[in-house]
Amino acid sequence: MASPAKNVRREPAGHSRPAEALDSVDRQIIDALVADARITNRDLADAVGIAPSTALMRTRSLMERGAIEGFEAKLNLAVIGRAVQALIAVRLRAHDRDQIDTFTSRVPKLPEVLSTFHTSGSVDYLLHIAVRDTDALRDWVLDNLTTDPVVGHTETTLVFKHMPGHTGPLT
């Protein structure tokens, strides 16, 4: 269950299909996978009260429909040497396609970047990054943002504690 089905049609980034309604079985499958993405198909079927073949077919359907985008490992950032997290607000110098493309083709792909949000309001992007320590944070901002000619302004906020929200379907 831990690897996505092959030949799953993916939409281009930033594009989505109209959502197909999720029924109660779909929601139970999603809830079980959110609680434990490594659950075996047999245990998933038992938890939902359906046959294993149905559980596999329904899970594949959820993946093909884009409701499940994949499975990932949750990492303890401190244990793997990335104890300092920060949110960095980024304002670009100009809002033309070239500068946006220059920024988005490079910065979100840097290994320290956990998430990139394209936002409205006073900033253009909000980056969630994780680095070794505060010296590494300072160097990362200087090396990757402050010296970037498309970046006009940054503001860094240290994260004291990250408390993830619920990742399952909204009921």
Secondary structure, 3 states (H helix, E strand, C coil): CCCCCCCCCCCCCCCCCCCCCCCHHHHHHHHHHHHCCCCCHHHHHHHHCCCHHHHHHHHHHHHHCCCCCCCCCCCCCCCCCCCEEEEEEEEECCCCHHHHHHHHHHHHHCCCEEEEEECCCCCCEEEEEEECCHHHHHHHHHHHHHCCCCEEEEEEEEECCCCCCCCCCCC
